């Protein structure tokens, strides 16, 4: 595809409330997942419901991706030009900002305007914008509600939108994305297509395909408690986890406590008069017992009786937010019912989840046809994550998680089960795991296995003694080791009962790795265990090794690390072009350090001539084409290296941290390599998504074993 003339997809709504922004951003995500160079552009900004902040679409793209689209033309400026009859100047401004947004892109996703009272001519403007940008149009509609009664109206709205863009004959309309499809129509794209086609002849035409169908998902509509506080203009009595708890419903507490307990559900906003101390105490007790309410809204012109907050302090310390409003409970509930469904500008988590959800409901075949990605697609961070999940699902491995009662680990196991990433085994007391899961609103699917260490430790004593008999391990010592769940999980791994192990959310790196080094040991042909980091740069993922394990490898070991790292890259879909990094390029330098890298390069090439590998290379010569042309013109990979092997731990660790912090780059790792069976470590500050992707990597490594 010609980078000077990228393919442009213009998303236009067939009505109001169709979720245009969510679909547009989801399409950006879907294209990024496929490794396509995608850009985003919102020509004319729109604000809703008295917004005074940034234009939402552009703001969300900047907050969730590495893209930096141009600012949209402010709506007041666009309105001024149109009212003056100067549409041509407006379109010239649009074209200028479009080119500013689409540098180096293969596909540009353009979000059109939504019909509002302020913009009654939005459809006409969208048609002009699509024509000006020579764009292909993707119409977006919504089936929110009862599909049986709404399909006819939906078809009419789509036909009107098609006419606004000149009709199907000879037009540039590609098809449509249907949002908010009800459960009754099915859950897959093919099911929804069939349901719509059976009732609506329009969608049975080859020239107007359904290219995406996004089911209704109430979880994605859940605002945060802080959004509730802003909407009600509430006074914050106790902040708690105001910014992170999600609201999945609300309940009026106006009866006696026994008759209200049915409303005590996780994720609920509880509305109660401020003078009902008994209710507040009951809510606090429920919070202590692991019910994670979204929050409490105290109503009316009275205050809580003195001392009640202190009495309920244990409940408050669970993170329970407490708000206060002057309106009565009924009016407060009415005010909440009228709250906008728009995603708050600072709710990045919600928009990320929405983007990912939409992306997974776009026709992948259609994407492949329209994207025309290069033969060797870039491995963007989003593409990398997509690849990890894809390969892990294919691997279908059983991964043990020794930190089974840790909340992030439990949530990660749930996500992995739901997405098919791995069959997770949680080690821990069943009752405690379920209590933590319920308290954090985590549903554990049936395919998440829970093993209570107390029930099984005894049967692993003899096998562990056998594994370590050469070290004189006694049964008593083995029993002591197995009190540690990491040792227990590693023993299960050594026996082949599980395929991999992930730990470290609560344990140190040493505690995670030590049992593996003692009873798993290295693969045949591997001298050492080493590590790599996946460095998620804006438009590609690079591999750095070894940055965590081996302080000062000799030439043989360095060659081994290079081969291991190349294999790891290839296994995860990253083309392996291995640069052996030094302070000197080619034959220009001398000294023990550069000689070691030169010898390691020779050894690695001899062992694996099939791997594209070269060195010694300075980092700039390995990474930057212009520098490579001068310093290493004869190198087969200089200027386009994807795997960087550093001469020692000091260099590797310093470089990865410098790149990570200076360039604000996400790094995934350390990922261990060289073990007979995969074991991987986590940072104790890891996020849930870090655990999920580490589990995925571990499953992929197990497949390769």
C-alpha positions, 0 to 999 in steps of 0.5 A, a space after each residue: 500500500 502506498 504510504 503517501 495515499 493511505 486507505 481511508 475508512 470513514 465511520 458514519 452513524 445511522 442515528 444517535 446513540 449508536 456508540 460511534 466513538 467506541 466502534 471507531 476506536 475498536 476498529 483502530 484497535 482491531 487493525 492494530 491487532 493485525 499489525 497494520 499501520 493505522 492512524 485515527 482522525 476526528 475532523 470536527 470536534 463535538 462535545 456533549 452534555 456540557 463537556 468542557 474538557 477535551 474532545 473525547 475521541 481524540 483524547 481517548 486515542 492519545 490516552 490508549 495508543 501511541 497515536 498522536 492524531 491532530 486536534 480536530 477543528 473546534 466545532 465553533 470554528 466549523 460552525 462559523 465557516 459553514 454559517 458563512 458559506 465557506 465550506 471549501 475553507 473548512 474542507 481545506 482545513 480538514 485535509 491539512 489536519 488529515 495529512 498531519 494525522 496519517 503520516 506513515 499509515 496504511 489505513 486511516 480511521 476517520 470518525 464522522 459527526 453525530 446528529 445533534 440539535 446543534 448539528 442537524 446537518 451532520 449527515 450532509 457534513 459527513 458526506 462532504 467529509 468522506 468525499 473530500 478525503 476520498 474515503 470508503 464509508 462504514 456505517 454504524 448502527 445500534 440495535 439496543 433494545 428488542 431486536 424483534 420490534 426494532 429491526 424494521 426501523 433499523 433497516 429504514 435508518 440504514 437505507 436512509 444513511 446509504 442514500 445520504 452517501 449516494 446509494 450502493 451503486 457506484 458508491 464507496 460504502 463498504 458495509 456496516 457495523 451493528 452495535 448493541 446487538 441483543 442476546 436473543 440474536 446470538 453471540 457470534 458474528 455469523 449468528 447475528 448476520 443470519 438473524 438480521 438477513 432473515 428479517 432485513 433484505 438490505 443486509 442480504 446484498 453482497 454489496 452491503 455486508 455486516 462487517 462487525 456485530 458487537 453484542 450488548 455488554 452491561 459490564 462496559 457500561 459500568 461507570 465508576 463511583 467517582 463518576 456518580 459523585 461528580 454527577 450528583 455533585 456529592 460531598 465525599 465523606 470517605 473516599 475509599 476506592 472511589 476512583 476504581 470501583 465500578 457501579 453495576 446497579 443501585 439499591 434504595 435502602 428504606 426498609 428494615 435491615 433484614 428486608 434490605 439484605 437482598 440488595 447487598 450485592 457487589 458493585 451496587 450503589 446503596 442509597 440510604 437516608 443519613 439518619 439510618 445509622 442501623 443501615 449504615 452499620 449493616 453495610 459496613 459489616 457486609 463490607 468487612 465480610 468481603 462484599 465490595 459495594 460500589 459505594 454508599 450515598 447518604 441522603 437528606 439534610 441530616 448527618 450520620 449520628 456522631 460516632 457511627 463513622 468511627 464504629 464502622 471504620 473497619 468497613 470503611 478501611 475495605 475501600 468503601 466510598 461514602 458520599 453525601 447529598 442533600 436530596 432525598 433518597 427517591 430524588 437521588 435515585 431519579 437523578 442517577 437514572 438520568 445520568 449520561 452513559 458517556 465514558 468519562 474523559 479520565 476513565 481510560 480503563 473503561 475505554 480500553 476494555 470497550 475498544 478491545 471488546 469491539 475489536 474482537 467482534 470485527 470480521 477478521 477476514 474482512 480486516 485482512 482483505 482491507 488492511 493489505 498489511 505488508 508481508 512482514 507485519 510490524 509487531 506493534 505492542 497491540 499486535 504482540 499482545 494479540 499474538 500472545 493470546 492467539 498462540 496461548 489459546 492454540 497451546 491449551 496448557 495447564 499453568 500453576 499459580 502458587 499465589 492462589 489467594 492473591 487478588 490480582 492472580 485470581 482475576 488473571 486466572 479468571 480472564 485466562 479461563 474466559 479467553 481460553 489462554 490457559 487452564 489455570 491451577 490456583 494453589 490455596 485454600 478453596 474457601 479463602 480463594 472463593 471469598 477473595 474472588 467474591 469480594 473483588 467481584 471476580 467470577 471463577 469459571 469452572 475450568 479454573 482449578 483450585 488445589 488446596 496444598 494441605 490436601 496434596 503436600 504429603 504425596 509430593 514428599 517422596 518424589 521431591 526426595 527422589 529428585 534431590 537425593 543426590 543432595 542428601 534431601 530428607 523426607 523432613 526437609 522435603 516436607 518443609 520445602 513443600 510448605 512453600 507453594 512455589 516449591 509445591 508448584 515447581 514439583 508438580 511441574 517437574 513431574 509433568 502434572 502441569 505445563 508451566 508456573 507463574 509466580 512473583 506477585 507476592 514472592 521475590 525473584 529468587 524465591 520463584 527461580 530457586 526451586 526451578 534451578 534445583 529441580 527443573 534445570 536447563 534444557 539439553 544443549 543449554 548452558 544456562 538459564 537466561 532472560 529477555 525483556 520484550 520492549 514495546 516501542 510505539 510501532 514495534 516490539 524488540 527483544 533485549 537479553 540478558 538483562 536480569 540473570 547472567 552478570 558476566 557471560 563468557 563467549 560460549 554462554 553469550 552465544 547460548 543466550 543469543 540462540 535462546 533469545 532468537 528462538 523465543 522471538 520466533 516463537 512469539 511471531 517476532 522475526 529474529 534479526 539478532 544483533 550482538 551489541 558492543 561498544 565497537 562495530 565490526 573489526 574497528 575495535 579491540 580489547 577483551 570485551 569486544 573480542 568476547 562479543 566477536 567470538 560469541 558471534 562466531 560460535 552462535 553462527 556456527 551452531 545456528 547458521 539458520 539464524 540471521 545474526 551479526 556482530 559486534 554492532 554498536 546499538 545505533 548501527 544495529 537499530 538505525 538504518 542511516 547509521 548502519 549504512 555508514 558503520 556497517 554497510 555489509 551487515 545483513 541486519 544492521 539498521 533493522 535488528 529486532 533482537 539485541 544481545 548485550 555483552 553483560 548484565 550491567 549493560 543490558 539492565 542499564 539499557 533496558 531501564 534507560 529505554 523504558 523510563 526515558 521513552 516511556 516504553 512498556 516492557 514485558 519480562 523478565 521472561 526466563 528461557 533455557 529451563 526444561 519446563 517454563 517458569 516465569 517471574 512477576 514484578 510484585 507491582 504487576 498489573 492484572 494484565 501483566 499476569 495474564 500476558 505472562 501466563 500466555 507466554 508461559 503457555 507458549 513456552 510449554 508448547 515449544 517444549 
